[in-house]
Amino acid sequence: MEEPVDVEIQPKRVPARECFINEIKGNETRVAIVVSVVSLNRAAKNAVVSDGSGEAVLTFDNTAKMRGIAEGMVLRVIGKPLATKPLTLEVELTQELKDFDANLFKKVKNLWAKLR
C-alpha cells in the first residue's frame, strides 16, 4: 500500500479584474489593464501609462521588472491599486503585446461589458 504524498497546497490568488484605467476605483485586489507606456523613469522605478480612458503611474519594486520596457510599448499589466489620485498601481507582472490592435480590443471590451 502506497503512502499518501504530502502535497503542500498553495492558496490561489484572487484573479485580476480586466478593466480600463477609468474603471479602477482603488478597492480592487488585483487589476489587469492594457496600456501604452507614455514615460519611463528607471531611477524612480516607475512609469506613466495610458489606455485612452485615463493615465496611471506604475511602480516597480525593482528595476529587473522594468527590463525590456520602453516608451510607446503596448503592455498588459497586472497589479494592485495603491492610490487613486494619481492612480498608482504596484506592478506584479507586465507582458508586451506585439501586433496589438487597440481599437479592436476596445470594441470587444465594450461589447463584453454590455453582455454582463
Backbone bond lengths (Angstrom), bond angles and torsions (degrees), N, CA, C in turn:
res aa  C-N    CA-C-N  psi(-1)  N-CA   C-N-CA  omega(-1)  CA-C   N-CA-C  phi
1 M - - - 1.439 - - 1.529 108.85 -
2 E 1.339 115.57 133.28 1.468 120.12 -177.50 1.520 110.84 -81.95
3 E 1.334 113.35 143.98 1.454 120.01 175.33 1.522 108.90 -75.16
4 P 1.328 119.18 142.32 1.472 120.10 176.29 1.529 109.90 -65.94
5 V 1.297 114.49 140.43 1.453 120.30 -179.77 1.523 108.37 -82.09
6 D 1.324 115.76 130.12 1.457 120.53 179.20 1.528 108.14 -84.40
7 V 1.317 115.53 100.45 1.454 121.42 -178.95 1.519 108.42 -103.61
8 E 1.325 114.77 123.94 1.456 118.59 177.64 1.522 108.46 -79.07
9 I 1.311 116.70 119.95 1.452 121.78 -178.66 1.521 108.31 -92.58
10 Q 1.324 115.15 121.51 1.447 119.56 178.39 1.516 109.48 -90.62
11 P 1.329 116.41 141.29 1.460 118.34 178.97 1.521 110.89 -64.55
12 K 1.312 115.96 145.09 1.463 120.48 178.15 1.515 109.33 -77.13
13 R 1.321 115.10 148.31 1.454 120.07 175.84 1.517 109.54 -80.61
14 V 1.307 114.10 153.90 1.456 119.77 174.13 1.519 106.88 -69.20
15 P 1.337 119.14 131.11 1.463 119.45 -179.82 1.531 110.91 -64.23
16 A 1.314 115.04 146.78 1.467 120.48 178.00 1.518 108.84 -75.83
17 R 1.325 116.09 136.79 1.463 122.08 179.04 1.521 108.81 -84.80
18 E 1.330 116.93 119.94 1.463 122.27 177.10 1.522 108.52 -69.84
19 C 1.321 117.25 126.98 1.461 119.05 -178.52 1.529 111.20 -159.85
20 F 1.332 114.93 170.83 1.448 122.07 169.83 1.527 107.46 -91.74
21 I 1.320 116.53 159.63 1.460 120.50 -178.17 1.529 111.46 -56.86
22 N 1.325 117.79 -42.04 1.468 119.74 -176.87 1.528 113.19 -69.51
23 E 1.321 118.46 -9.88 1.469 122.42 178.08 1.526 112.88 -90.28
24 I 1.320 117.67 -10.51 1.462 121.25 -176.49 1.527 109.43 -77.20
25 K 1.319 115.56 122.32 1.469 121.83 -178.02 1.533 112.21 -94.10
26 G 1.325 117.32 -23.46 1.461 121.25 -179.45 1.514 113.27 105.95
27 N 1.336 117.91 -13.15 1.458 120.30 -179.55 1.533 112.65 -98.34
28 E 1.329 117.26 4.94 1.470 121.39 179.97 1.538 109.46 -75.62
29 T 1.319 115.50 150.70 1.461 120.19 176.58 1.527 110.31 -78.04
30 R 1.331 116.44 -47.14 1.463 122.59 179.08 1.520 108.21 -145.07
31 V 1.334 116.07 142.87 1.457 121.09 176.25 1.520 109.35 -129.82
32 A 1.335 115.37 156.62 1.464 122.37 174.67 1.521 106.81 -125.35
33 I 1.332 115.98 126.83 1.461 121.02 -179.49 1.519 109.27 -132.42
34 V 1.328 116.08 153.23 1.459 122.51 174.04 1.521 105.85 -111.95
35 V 1.337 116.16 121.68 1.463 121.16 -170.23 1.527 111.86 -141.09
36 S 1.334 114.70 164.45 1.463 121.95 169.76 1.518 107.60 -106.19
37 V 1.318 116.23 142.21 1.462 120.84 179.33 1.524 108.37 -81.32
38 V 1.340 116.44 119.00 1.461 122.53 -179.65 1.523 109.97 -87.04
39 S 1.324 117.15 -48.32 1.462 121.73 177.92 1.523 109.64 -148.76
40 L 1.320 114.34 158.14 1.457 121.42 -174.33 1.516 108.78 -136.27
41 N 1.327 117.53 132.12 1.462 122.05 177.26 1.523 107.91 -129.47
42 R 1.324 115.70 95.10 1.467 120.34 -177.10 1.523 111.67 -66.35
43 A 1.327 117.76 -35.03 1.464 121.03 -179.86 1.528 111.02 -62.76
44 A 1.320 117.14 -41.26 1.467 121.62 179.66 1.526 112.04 -87.54
45 K 1.333 117.09 -4.50 1.465 124.21 -178.72 1.528 111.51 56.36
46 N 1.354 115.52 49.50 1.453 118.86 176.32 1.519 110.81 -148.00
47 A 1.330 115.00 168.17 1.462 122.49 178.75 1.514 108.24 -147.42
48 V 1.323 115.87 148.05 1.457 121.71 173.19 1.520 106.36 -102.41
49 V 1.339 115.70 131.34 1.460 121.46 -177.76 1.519 109.93 -129.60
50 S 1.340 115.65 160.03 1.457 121.16 179.45 1.522 109.35 -143.14
51 D 1.343 115.29 148.25 1.462 119.73 175.13 1.524 111.53 -123.66
52 G 1.320 117.21 12.33 1.453 121.34 -178.70 1.516 112.64 92.84
53 S 1.330 117.50 -22.98 1.461 120.61 178.29 1.525 110.90 -98.57
54 G 1.317 116.64 -16.13 1.459 121.48 -178.49 1.508 110.94 173.64
55 E 1.332 115.16 179.53 1.466 121.50 178.31 1.518 109.51 -119.24
56 A 1.334 115.05 155.08 1.464 121.43 177.66 1.526 108.08 -143.74
57 V 1.321 114.79 156.27 1.462 121.81 174.53 1.516 106.91 -103.80
58 L 1.324 116.35 127.13 1.457 121.53 175.59 1.515 108.08 -98.67
59 T 1.328 117.86 131.28 1.461 121.45 175.27 1.521 108.10 -111.63
60 F 1.313 115.25 138.10 1.461 122.66 -178.67 1.521 108.31 -113.70
61 D 1.337 117.78 138.61 1.459 119.32 179.54 1.527 112.14 -77.74
62 N 1.339 117.10 -18.77 1.470 119.84 173.35 1.527 109.63 -153.92
63 T 1.317 115.45 158.88 1.464 120.09 -175.96 1.528 112.34 -71.32
64 A 1.317 118.52 -16.91 1.462 120.69 178.47 1.531 110.49 -62.68
65 K 1.332 117.72 -33.61 1.469 120.83 178.50 1.527 111.44 -71.18
66 M 1.316 117.24 -14.88 1.466 121.46 -179.61 1.523 112.08 -92.13
67 R 1.309 117.25 -7.34 1.459 122.08 -176.53 1.526 110.76 -57.89
68 G 1.312 116.33 129.00 1.458 121.63 177.33 1.517 114.10 88.57
69 I 1.324 118.68 -8.30 1.459 121.55 -179.74 1.527 109.12 -86.27
70 A 1.340 116.08 134.71 1.464 121.36 179.95 1.527 109.25 -138.28
71 E 1.319 116.00 159.06 1.460 121.15 177.59 1.526 110.00 -60.10
72 G 1.335 116.06 140.27 1.456 121.57 -179.77 1.514 114.41 88.74
73 M 1.307 117.56 -11.68 1.458 122.08 -178.66 1.534 110.44 -72.94
74 V 1.334 117.01 145.42 1.459 121.99 175.73 1.527 107.47 -97.89
75 L 1.343 115.28 127.48 1.455 121.26 -176.17 1.524 111.73 -128.22
76 R 1.303 115.39 150.96 1.463 121.73 163.99 1.513 104.34 -101.57
77 V 1.325 116.68 126.49 1.463 121.99 -175.53 1.521 109.10 -121.51
78 I 1.317 115.37 132.02 1.458 121.18 171.59 1.518 106.03 -113.37
79 G 1.330 115.02 127.22 1.449 118.59 -177.46 1.511 112.89 -160.10
80 K 1.326 113.58 179.55 1.457 121.95 -178.03 1.526 108.99 -113.43
81 P 1.336 118.16 126.30 1.457 119.93 176.85 1.526 111.08 -65.41
82 L 1.349 115.63 130.42 1.459 121.29 178.54 1.522 111.93 -106.55
83 A 1.327 116.60 -38.91 1.462 121.70 -177.92 1.525 108.51 -147.30
84 T 1.342 116.05 159.53 1.458 119.30 -179.63 1.514 113.59 -108.27
85 K 1.328 119.57 -19.73 1.470 121.52 -179.05 1.507 109.67 -130.91
86 P 1.302 120.13 96.40 1.461 128.02 -8.24 1.530 110.25 -73.76
87 L 1.332 115.54 156.16 1.462 119.75 178.90 1.517 108.69 -60.42
88 T 1.321 115.74 122.34 1.461 121.76 -177.87 1.520 108.68 -127.09
89 L 1.330 115.63 130.81 1.460 121.66 178.76 1.519 110.05 -118.77
90 E 1.328 116.03 134.16 1.455 121.71 172.04 1.527 106.66 -84.52
91 V 1.324 117.37 117.49 1.464 122.17 -173.58 1.519 111.46 -75.91
92 E 1.307 114.12 129.31 1.454 121.04 173.36 1.533 109.67 -100.75
93 L 1.349 115.40 -40.81 1.457 120.38 -175.44 1.519 110.04 -153.26
94 T 1.325 116.36 140.73 1.468 120.74 171.80 1.525 108.17 -126.32
95 Q 1.321 114.54 146.60 1.464 120.80 179.38 1.521 107.71 -138.74
96 E 1.331 116.68 124.22 1.463 119.74 178.09 1.529 109.19 -72.90
97 L 1.329 114.97 136.56 1.463 120.55 176.92 1.523 108.01 -110.85
98 K 1.313 115.48 106.11 1.462 120.73 178.87 1.518 108.90 -88.11
99 D 1.338 116.60 148.68 1.469 122.72 179.03 1.531 111.65 52.92
100 F 1.304 115.95 41.35 1.458 122.41 -177.08 1.521 109.98 -88.85
101 D 1.334 116.83 131.18 1.460 122.45 177.92 1.525 108.67 -100.00
102 A 1.332 116.65 97.55 1.466 122.15 -175.59 1.525 111.83 -62.98
103 N 1.321 117.96 -38.70 1.465 120.41 -179.89 1.524 111.68 -64.34
104 L 1.311 116.92 -43.38 1.464 120.77 177.74 1.526 110.16 -63.51
105 F 1.330 117.02 -41.69 1.461 121.55 179.35 1.532 110.58 -59.12
106 K 1.338 117.02 -45.07 1.468 121.12 -179.73 1.522 111.59 -63.78
107 K 1.338 116.47 -40.67 1.466 120.05 178.71 1.525 111.02 -62.53
108 V 1.318 116.67 -46.86 1.462 121.07 -179.53 1.527 110.01 -64.14
109 K 1.323 116.79 -42.48 1.464 121.36 179.99 1.533 111.14 -61.51
110 N 1.333 117.13 -42.80 1.458 120.89 178.66 1.532 112.00 -67.48
111 L 1.333 117.44 -39.63 1.466 120.92 176.18 1.522 110.95 -64.03
112 W 1.320 116.34 -41.04 1.466 121.23 -179.97 1.534 109.94 -63.83
113 A 1.327 116.88 -39.31 1.471 120.58 179.48 1.525 111.09 -63.93
114 K 1.318 117.55 -34.10 1.470 120.58 179.08 1.518 111.75 -69.64
115 L 1.324 117.71 -28.17 1.455 121.96 -178.73 1.520 112.55 -78.90
116 R 1.322 117.50 -21.75 1.468 119.56 -177.69 1.470 112.72 -76.00
